[in-house]
Amino acid sequence: MKTLDPTHAAESAPATSSTGLVQSLGLFSSTAIVAGSMIGSGIFLVDADIARGTNSPALFMGAWVVTAIMTIIGALSYGELAAMMPKAGGQYVYLRESLGPLWGFLYGWTLFLVIQTGTIAAVCVAFGKFLGVFFPAVSTTHWLWHIAHVPAIPVGPMVLGNMDIGVNTANLTAVVIVISLAIVNVFGVSLGAMIQNIFTSAKALSLAALILLTFTVGRNATAWSANFGPGLSEFWKNAGWSSMHPVQVGIGGPLVLVNVLVILAVVQVGSLFSADAWNNITFTAGEVKNPRRNIPLSLILGTGFVLTAYLLASLGYLLVLPMHGDPHGATALARGVQYASEDRVATAALGAIFHSGGAQLMAAAILISTFGCANGMSLAGARVYYAMSQDGLFFKSVGKLHPRYRTPAAGLLVQACWTVVLCVSGSYSQLLDYIIFAVLLFYILTIAGLFVLRFKRPDAPRPYKALGYPVLPVLYIVMASWICIVLLRYKPQYTWPGLVLVLLGIPVYLFWSRRSASQLHS
């Protein structure tokens, strides 16, 4: 097994890629980055919102099946691109080479502005919130320096503002973690990978323990009768093609009734985002040993493991808690999955199993999960900005490696600085809502680029070819496009702002490209 472990550097000196990055990530570490970046706090929280939206155990599970199908197809498709272009920058490089430098930049721009940094900020603040279970002084309401409250400002289909700016003990904890992880990852990719391996293994064991408990000692007759009996009639309730489901259009808009296909697309906001970040390993391609083999394999292994765990965990919740519940219920069983306290379904499930101590157990698991997620995303994100800088489309200093550790130190620090701003601004959760549509849009464009490259470069070496091509990539594009269309219609607050953020990158691209061109001619 030592061949899979990058920490055994002493046994054979790691190779250096043509970019100067050290190739020290083996298959285990690559898979750990995939799984560790995917598993954050989402699987412990979003099921409550999915349950409220679907109002059916069958559709509740169906939402995760849709997410699993799309993510696996995405990973299989990205595997071909990664094997074909094993370079630092990943998705940025794929878009640049297939559709042109503008599209690559727009992805990198959105990634830096909010996708990567906003997610790191969100999971680090979540770490602070759950640390408060053990240390009550750590709280989002315990202000050390409250600068201002920005009131809600309606702007078309969205609402801006409605946030507090300042430093509280929860986001101060987040800031410390963000800076610490940036510094740790400066000191070599092997150290960051070792931390990722440890925390991914720990969070995988925690998730496995949660699943095991819900399938064994946690099962109870009340939940089984409510969700699966009699004869599975309750399971399929509200899941027929003629079933209609209420959806509120935008913020404060009218309630409309939609069919099964529409509601499954609407609830993907939570499940797809919880399973996102699987592509982070492609950002670090320049530091992966034998990348043409290990990146496609790690994508398949990592996404396969996480999605299986997500499906089992969600099914486990239904074995412990009734899906339908009373929002004013006094117990976890009474509130059900739909109205778990503060949407903490996993905590409610463990509370129903153990009655005391369940919240602490789940909080400990989420602390491990969020820390590992933040580390994986911190390690990976800086490699995209490094690749952009190499193309003259980002700050020049970000394109330089640390002279000793051969890591993109400037990129890690710039990423950390912007993440800190998002942590204390209170705006990161709002920004995350805005880019869900943009994330899907870039996935569609990247997988479309697979077809473009097959046409433009038919003779390019492809050590791995996308399984099921062209049927599966087309299926992904159709499914993702349908979700985007539905979100444009029924959730404009999640879509139009995302488009605005992307389009704001066009003048920035023109500035950087002209500046780069003038420097070349000078």
Backbone hydrogen bonds, N-H to C=O, Kabsch-Sander energy under -0.5 kcal/mol:
donor,donor_aa,acceptor,acceptor_aa,energy
4,L,1,M,-1.7
5,D,2,K,-1.4
8,H,5,D,-1.4
9,A,7,T,-1.1
11,E,8,H,-1.1
12,S,8,H,-0.6
15,A,23,Q,-0.8
17,S,21,L,-2.9
20,G,17,S,-1.8
22,V,406,R,-0.7
23,Q,15,A,-3.5
24,S,22,V,-1.3
24,S,287,E,-1.2
25,L,287,E,-2.6
26,G,24,S,-0.6
28,F,4,L,-1.3
29,S,4,L,-0.7
30,S,26,G,-2.4
31,T,27,L,-2.7
32,A,28,F,-2.3
33,I,29,S,-1.9
34,V,30,S,-1.9
35,A,31,T,-2.8
36,G,32,A,-3.0
37,S,33,I,-2.0
38,M,34,V,-1.4
39,I,35,A,-2.5
40,G,38,M,-0.9
44,F,41,S,-1.0
45,L,42,G,-2.0
46,V,42,G,-2.9
48,A,45,L,-1.4
50,I,46,V,-2.2
51,A,47,D,-2.5
52,R,48,A,-2.1
53,G,49,D,-2.1
54,T,50,I,-2.7
55,N,51,A,-2.3
58,A,235,F,-2.0
60,F,56,S,-2.7
61,M,57,P,-2.2
62,G,58,A,-2.2
63,A,59,L,-2.2
64,W,60,F,-0.9
65,V,61,M,-1.8
66,V,62,G,-2.5
67,T,63,A,-2.0
68,A,64,W,-2.5
69,I,65,V,-2.6
70,M,66,V,-2.5
71,T,67,T,-2.6
72,I,68,A,-2.5
73,I,69,I,-2.2
74,G,70,M,-2.5
75,A,71,T,-2.6
76,L,72,I,-2.5
77,S,73,I,-2.3
78,Y,74,G,-2.7
79,G,75,A,-1.7
80,E,76,L,-0.8
80,E,77,S,-0.6
81,L,77,S,-1.2
82,A,78,Y,-3.0
83,A,79,G,-2.2
84,M,80,E,-1.9
85,M,81,L,-2.4
87,K,85,M,-2.5
89,G,283,F,-1.7
90,G,87,K,-1.6
90,G,282,T,-0.8
92,Y,89,G,-2.0
93,V,90,G,-0.7
94,Y,90,G,-2.1
95,L,91,Q,-2.3
96,R,92,Y,-2.2
97,E,93,V,-2.7
98,S,94,Y,-1.9
99,L,95,L,-2.2
100,G,95,L,-1.2
100,G,96,R,-0.6
104,G,100,G,-1.5
105,F,101,P,-2.6
106,L,102,L,-2.7
107,Y,103,W,-1.7
108,G,104,G,-2.3
109,W,105,F,-3.4
110,T,106,L,-2.2
111,L,107,Y,-2.7
112,F,108,G,-2.5
113,L,109,W,-2.7
114,V,110,T,-2.2
115,I,110,T,-2.2
116,Q,111,L,-2.4
117,T,111,L,-1.0
118,G,114,V,-1.4
119,T,114,V,-0.7
119,T,115,I,-0.9
120,I,116,Q,-2.4
121,A,117,T,-2.6
122,A,118,G,-2.4
123,V,119,T,-2.7
124,C,120,I,-2.1
125,V,121,A,-2.3
126,A,122,A,-2.2
127,F,123,V,-1.7
128,G,124,C,-1.8
129,K,125,V,-2.4
130,F,126,A,-2.3
131,L,127,F,-1.9
132,G,128,G,-1.1
133,V,130,F,-1.2
134,F,131,L,-1.3
135,F,131,L,-2.3
138,V,135,F,-2.6
139,S,137,A,-0.9
142,H,139,S,-0.9
143,W,141,T,-1.3
144,L,167,V,-3.0
145,W,167,V,-2.1
147,I,145,W,-0.8
147,I,165,I,-1.8
148,A,165,I,-1.7
150,V,148,A,-0.5
150,V,163,M,-3.3
153,I,160,L,-3.3
155,V,158,M,-3.1
158,M,155,V,-1.9
160,L,153,I,-2.8
162,N,150,V,-1.0
163,M,150,V,-1.7
165,I,148,A,-3.2
166,G,424,V,-2.3
167,V,145,W,-2.4
168,N,166,G,-0.5
169,T,139,S,-0.6
169,T,142,H,-2.0
170,A,139,S,-1.2
172,L,168,N,-2.2
173,T,169,T,-1.5
174,A,170,A,-1.8
175,V,171,N,-2.3
176,V,172,L,-2.3
177,I,173,T,-2.1
178,V,174,A,-2.7
179,I,175,V,-2.4
180,S,176,V,-2.4
181,L,177,I,-2.8
182,A,178,V,-1.9
183,I,179,I,-2.3
184,V,180,S,-2.6
185,N,181,L,-2.4
186,V,182,A,-1.0
186,V,183,I,-0.6
187,F,183,I,-1.1
187,F,184,V,-0.7
188,G,185,N,-0.6
188,G,186,V,-1.0
192,G,188,G,-1.5
193,A,189,V,-2.6
194,M,190,S,-2.3
195,I,191,L,-2.1
196,Q,192,G,-2.2
197,N,193,A,-2.9
198,I,194,M,-2.2
199,F,195,I,-2.6
200,T,196,Q,-2.7
201,S,197,N,-2.1
202,A,198,I,-2.1
203,K,199,F,-2.7
204,A,200,T,-2.4
205,L,201,S,-2.1
206,S,202,A,-2.1
207,L,203,K,-2.6
208,A,204,A,-2.4
209,A,205,L,-2.4
210,L,206,S,-2.2
211,I,207,L,-2.4
212,L,208,A,-2.7
213,L,209,A,-2.6
214,T,210,L,-2.2
215,F,211,I,-1.9
216,T,212,L,-1.0
218,G,213,L,-2.8
219,R,216,T,-1.0
220,N,319,L,-1.7
224,W,220,N,-2.1
225,S,221,A,-2.6
226,A,222,T,-2.1
227,N,223,A,-2.4
228,F,224,W,-2.7
229,G,224,W,-1.0
229,G,225,S,-0.6
232,L,228,F,-2.0
233,S,230,P,-1.6
234,E,229,G,-0.6
236,W,232,L,-1.7
237,K,234,E,-0.6
239,A,236,W,-1.8
243,S,240,G,-1.5
245,H,258,V,-2.7
247,V,256,V,-2.7
249,V,247,V,-0.5
249,V,254,P,-2.4
250,G,248,Q,-0.6
250,G,490,Y,-1.8
252,G,250,G,-0.7
253,G,249,V,-0.6
256,V,247,V,-2.8
258,V,245,H,-2.6
263,I,259,N,-2.3
264,L,260,V,-2.2
265,A,261,L,-1.1
266,V,262,V,-2.4
267,V,263,I,-2.2
268,Q,265,A,-0.8
269,V,266,V,-1.4
270,G,267,V,-1.1
271,S,267,V,-1.4
272,L,268,Q,-2.0
273,F,268,Q,-0.7
273,F,269,V,-0.6
274,S,270,G,-1.9
275,A,271,S,-1.3
276,D,273,F,-1.0
280,N,277,A,-1.6
281,I,278,W,-0.7
282,T,279,N,-1.4
283,F,279,N,-0.6
283,F,280,N,-1.1
284,T,280,N,-0.7
284,T,281,I,-0.8
285,A,87,K,-0.5
285,A,282,T,-1.2
287,E,284,T,-2.6
288,V,285,A,-1.4
289,K,25,L,-2.9
293,R,290,N,-1.6
294,N,290,N,-2.8
295,I,291,P,-1.7
297,L,293,R,-1.7
298,S,294,N,-2.6
299,L,295,I,-2.2
300,I,296,P,-2.0
301,L,297,L,-2.8
302,G,298,S,-2.8
303,T,299,L,-2.0
304,G,300,I,-1.9
305,F,301,L,-2.3
306,V,302,G,-2.3
307,L,303,T,-2.6
308,T,304,G,-1.7
309,A,305,F,-2.2
310,Y,306,V,-2.6
311,L,307,L,-2.4
312,L,308,T,-2.3
313,A,309,A,-2.7
314,S,310,Y,-2.5
315,L,311,L,-2.1
316,G,312,L,-2.5
317,Y,313,A,-2.0
318,L,314,S,-1.2
319,L,315,L,-1.0
319,L,316,G,-0.6
320,V,316,G,-1.0
320,V,317,Y,-0.7
321,L,317,Y,-3.1
326,D,334,A,-2.7
329,G,326,D,-2.4
335,R,331,T,-2.1
336,G,332,A,-2.0
337,V,322,P,-2.3
338,Q,323,M,-2.1
339,Y,335,R,-1.5
340,A,337,V,-1.1
343,D,340,A,-2.7
344,R,341,S,-2.2
345,V,44,F,-0.6
345,V,343,D,-2.0
346,A,44,F,-1.4
348,A,344,R,-2.2
349,A,345,V,-2.6
350,L,346,A,-2.4
351,G,347,T,-2.4
352,A,348,A,-2.1
353,I,349,A,-1.5
354,F,350,L,-3.0
355,H,351,G,-2.1
356,S,354,F,-1.9
361,L,357,G,-2.0
362,M,358,G,-2.4
363,A,359,A,-2.5
364,A,360,Q,-2.2
365,A,361,L,-1.9
366,I,362,M,-2.4
367,L,363,A,-2.2
368,I,364,A,-1.9
369,S,365,A,-2.3
370,T,366,I,-3.1
371,F,367,L,-2.0
372,G,368,I,-2.2
373,C,369,S,-2.1
374,A,370,T,-2.5
375,N,371,F,-2.2
376,G,372,G,-2.2
377,M,373,C,-2.2
378,S,374,A,-2.2
379,L,375,N,-2.6
380,A,376,G,-1.9
381,G,377,M,-2.4
382,A,378,S,-1.0
383,R,380,A,-1.4
384,V,380,A,-0.6
384,V,381,G,-1.4
385,Y,381,G,-1.1
386,Y,382,A,-1.8
387,A,383,R,-1.8
388,M,384,V,-2.4
389,S,385,Y,-2.4
390,Q,386,Y,-1.9
391,D,387,A,-1.0
391,D,388,M,-0.5
392,G,389,S,-1.8
393,L,388,M,-2.7
398,V,395,F,-1.1
399,G,396,K,-1.4
400,K,397,S,-1.5
402,H,407,T,-3.0
406,R,402,H,-2.1
409,A,407,T,-2.5
410,A,400,K,-0.5
412,L,408,P,-2.2
413,L,409,A,-2.2
414,V,410,A,-2.7
415,Q,411,G,-2.4
416,A,412,L,-2.0
417,C,413,L,-2.4
418,W,414,V,-2.1
419,T,415,Q,-2.1
420,V,416,A,-2.3
421,V,417,C,-1.7
422,L,418,W,-2.0
423,C,419,T,-2.3
424,V,420,V,-2.0
425,S,421,V,-1.4
426,G,422,L,-1.1
428,Y,422,L,-0.8
431,L,427,S,-2.4
432,L,428,Y,-2.5
433,D,429,S,-1.7
434,Y,430,Q,-1.6
435,I,431,L,-1.4
436,I,432,L,-0.6
436,I,433,D,-0.8
437,F,494,Y,-1.1
439,V,435,I,-2.8
440,L,436,I,-1.8
441,L,437,F,-2.4
442,F,438,A,-2.3
443,Y,439,V,-1.8
444,I,440,L,-2.5
445,L,441,L,-2.3
446,T,442,F,-2.4
447,I,443,Y,-2.4
448,A,444,I,-2.3
449,G,445,L,-1.7
450,L,446,T,-0.7
450,L,447,I,-0.6
451,F,447,I,-0.8
451,F,448,A,-0.7
452,V,448,A,-1.6
453,L,449,G,-2.7
454,R,450,L,-1.7
455,F,451,F,-1.5
456,K,452,V,-3.3
457,R,453,L,-2.7
460,A,457,R,-1.3
469,Y,466,A,-1.6
471,V,468,G,-0.7
472,L,468,G,-2.3
474,V,470,P,-1.9
475,L,471,V,-2.4
476,Y,472,L,-2.4
477,I,473,P,-2.3
478,V,474,V,-2.5
479,M,475,L,-2.7
480,A,476,Y,-3.2
481,S,477,I,-2.2
482,W,478,V,-2.2
483,I,479,M,-2.0
484,C,480,A,-2.3
485,I,481,S,-2.5
486,V,482,W,-2.5
487,L,483,I,-2.6
488,L,484,C,-2.4
489,R,485,I,-1.6
490,Y,486,V,-3.2
491,K,487,L,-1.9
494,Y,491,K,-2.2
495,T,491,K,-0.5
495,T,492,P,-0.9
496,W,492,P,-1.4
499,L,495,T,-2.1
500,V,496,W,-2.1
501,L,497,P,-2.3
502,V,498,G,-2.0
503,L,499,L,-2.8
504,L,500,V,-2.1
505,G,502,V,-1.6
506,I,503,L,-1.7
508,V,504,L,-0.8
509,Y,505,G,-2.7
510,L,506,I,-2.3
511,F,507,P,-2.0
512,W,508,V,-2.6
513,S,509,Y,-3.0
514,R,510,L,-2.0
515,R,511,F,-2.3
516,S,512,W,-2.7
517,A,513,S,-2.4
518,S,514,R,-2.5
519,Q,515,R,-1.9
520,L,516,S,-1.6
521,H,517,A,-1.6
522,S,518,S,-1.1
